Amino acid sequence: MRYNLANELWNIGAVLTKDSDSSLVVTRGQERGFLSKTHEDNPGAPLLPIFLNFRTPDNPRPGPLTPDIVNLSARCLYMMIGAKGLDYDAIAGVPRAGGPFAESFCKIENTTCIPMYKWEYGGKRRIESLKDFVPVHVKRVIVIDDVVHKGRSKVETVMVIRDGGLEVTDIVVLADYELGGRNELAKLSCNLHSVFAVRELVDFFAAEEKMPSQLRDEIQAYLAQPA
């Protein structure tokens, strides 16, 4: 099922590279690639050579994911969580990209979905407090998101949920860029679980002849740099 999902994501254009014909590609001198949250603090950082646009069309930063692919993604997350035997009473999606996966996941086994919201003020995005919304039966929450880079939005989500009196020790994502997010979450005693590592996806696409081997090597070299 995982590699069926990988193929579907490629086929709908959710996997972009620096060579893609996309408005999301940034050109900076001779460099082509993508901006990430890292560039908010370090504008001169190297551009990402690969971008996983695992968002839905209704996201403020729209992506190509269809309801069927969101559901397939949720099933992959569900199977991974079951295989690892993770314990939880509810699911929370990191706003806004993680929301559709969390909602779809919760429909699989009628699990409580804790809504999370993000607001923007002064050019900065913040996740809204849970306020008084803490169901009595919920004690332990698993956080779901699309991808993880450095883990900043996941860390913020964990802190908001814990401030609401709930326990969080597991974060699950579709893909891990392996750029330091796991270590940041470990500082909060949180375990990161991913359906894919981005390097694994890149190798798969190259083996399927969807991606040139030279581009694969360039992406792998970028991802292999110390976080």
C-alpha positions in Angstrom: 0.0 0.0 0.0 2.9 2.4 0.8 4.3 2.3 -2.7 0.9 2.5 -4.3 0.6 5.7 -2.3 4.0 6.9 -3.5 3.0 6.3 -7.1 -0.3 8.2 -6.7 1.5 11.1 -5.1 3.9 11.3 -8.0 1.2 10.9 -10.6 -0.8 13.9 -9.3 2.2 16.2 -9.1 2.6 16.2 -5.3 6.3 15.5 -5.6 8.2 18.5 -7.1 11.9 18.9 -7.7 14.1 21.8 -8.6 13.7 20.8 -12.3 9.9 20.9 -12.1 7.9 23.4 -14.2 6.2 24.9 -11.2 5.5 28.4 -9.8 6.8 27.1 -6.5 10.3 26.7 -7.8 12.5 29.6 -6.7 15.5 30.8 -8.8 18.3 32.4 -6.9 21.3 33.1 -9.2 22.3 29.7 -10.6 20.4 27.9 -7.8 16.9 26.5 -8.2 14.8 24.9 -5.5 12.2 25.6 -2.8 11.8 27.8 0.3 11.0 26.2 3.6 10.5 27.5 7.2 14.2 27.4 7.6 14.5 30.4 5.3 12.4 32.5 7.6 15.3 32.5 10.0 18.1 32.0 7.5 17.2 33.5 4.1 20.6 32.5 2.7 20.3 28.8 3.4 20.5 26.5 0.4 17.2 25.9 -1.4 15.5 22.6 -1.0 15.9 20.5 -4.1 12.7 18.6 -3.5 9.3 19.7 -2.2 6.5 17.4 -1.2 3.2 19.3 -1.7 1.0 17.0 0.4 -1.8 19.6 0.7 -5.4 19.7 -0.4 -6.8 22.4 -2.8 -8.6 24.2 0.0 -5.4 24.8 2.0 -4.3 28.5 2.0 -1.2 27.1 0.2 -3.1 24.8 -2.1 -1.9 21.4 -3.1 -3.1 18.6 -5.5 -4.3 16.0 -3.0 -7.7 14.5 -3.8 -10.0 13.0 -1.2 -9.1 9.5 -2.4 -5.4 10.1 -1.9 -6.0 11.7 1.5 -7.9 8.6 2.5 -5.2 6.3 1.1 -2.6 8.3 3.1 -4.7 8.0 6.3 -4.9 4.3 5.8 -1.2 4.1 5.5 -0.8 6.1 8.7 -3.4 3.9 10.4 -1.6 0.7 9.5 1.7 2.1 10.7 0.3 3.2 14.0 -1.3 -0.2 14.4 1.9 -2.1 13.5 3.8 -0.1 16.1 1.1 -0.6 18.8 0.9 3.1 19.6 -1.6 4.0 22.4 -4.0 6.9 21.9 -7.5 8.3 22.8 -7.6 11.0 20.1 -5.9 12.3 17.0 -4.9 15.9 16.3 -3.7 17.2 13.0 -1.1 20.0 12.8 -2.9 22.9 11.2 -3.4 23.3 8.4 -1.7 20.5 6.3 -2.3 17.8 8.9 -6.0 18.4 9.4 -7.4 16.5 6.4 -5.3 13.4 7.3 -6.4 13.5 10.9 -10.0 13.8 9.9 -9.8 11.0 7.4 -7.9 8.8 10.0 -10.5 9.3 12.6 -13.3 8.1 10.3 -11.5 4.8 9.8 -12.2 3.7 13.4 -14.5 6.5 14.7 -11.8 8.0 16.8 -12.0 11.5 18.4 -10.4 14.2 16.3 -9.3 17.3 18.2 -9.5 20.3 16.0 -6.5 22.6 15.8 -6.4 26.1 14.3 -3.8 28.5 13.1 -4.0 32.2 13.0 -1.7 34.8 11.6 -0.7 38.1 13.2 2.0 40.5 12.2 3.3 38.1 9.6 3.7 35.3 12.1 1.6 32.1 12.2 0.6 30.7 15.6 -1.4 27.7 16.6 -4.5 28.5 18.6 -4.9 27.2 22.2 -7.3 24.3 22.8 -9.1 26.7 25.2 -11.8 24.6 26.9 -12.1 21.9 24.3 -10.7 18.8 26.0 -13.1 15.9 25.9 -13.3 14.1 29.3 -12.3 10.7 27.9 -9.2 12.0 26.1 -5.9 11.7 27.9 -3.4 10.7 25.2 -3.1 12.2 21.7 -1.2 11.3 18.6 -0.3 14.2 16.4 -0.5 13.8 12.6 1.1 15.9 9.9 2.1 15.7 6.2 5.9 16.1 6.4 8.6 17.1 8.9 11.6 19.2 8.2 13.0 20.8 11.4 9.9 20.0 13.4 9.0 23.6 14.5 5.2 23.3 13.8 5.1 19.9 15.4 6.9 21.2 18.5 4.4 24.1 18.8 1.5 21.7 18.4 2.8 19.4 21.1 3.2 22.4 23.5 -0.4 23.6 22.8 -1.9 20.1 23.4 0.1 19.6 26.6 -0.9 23.0 27.8 -4.5 21.7 27.4 -3.7 19.0 29.9 -3.2 16.1 27.5 -0.4 13.7 26.9 1.6 13.6 23.6 4.5 11.2 23.0 4.1 10.2 19.4 4.1 12.2 16.1 3.2 10.5 12.8 3.9 12.0 9.4 3.8 10.8 5.8 7.3 11.8 5.0 10.4 12.8 7.0 13.0 14.9 5.3 15.5 13.8 8.0 16.7 17.4 8.5 16.6 17.5 12.3 13.0 17.2 13.2 13.4 13.9 14.9 16.0 15.3 17.3 13.9 18.4 18.1 10.9 16.2 19.0 13.1 13.9 21.1 13.9 16.9 23.3 10.2 16.9 24.2 10.3 13.2 24.8 8.3 12.6 21.6 8.9 9.8 19.1 8.6 10.5 15.4 7.2 7.9 13.1 7.0 8.3 9.3 5.5 6.3 6.5 8.4 7.3 4.3 11.8 8.9 4.6 12.3 11.3 1.7 15.5 9.6 0.8 13.6 6.3 0.5 11.0 8.0 -1.8 13.8 9.5 -4.0 15.4 6.1 -4.4 12.0 4.6 -5.3 11.2 7.2 -7.9 14.6 6.8 -9.5 14.2 3.0 -9.6 10.8 3.4 -11.2 12.5 5.7 -13.8 10.3 8.6 -12.8 13.4 10.6 -11.7 16.8 10.9 -13.4 19.6 9.2 -11.4 21.7 12.4 -11.5 18.8 14.4 -9.8 18.4 11.6 -7.3 22.1 11.9 -6.4 21.8 15.7 -6.0 18.8 15.4 -3.7 20.4 12.6 -1.7 23.6 14.7 -1.2 21.5 17.6 0.1 19.5 15.5 2.5 22.7 13.8 3.8 24.1 17.1 5.1 24.3 17.4 8.9 21.1 18.8 10.3 
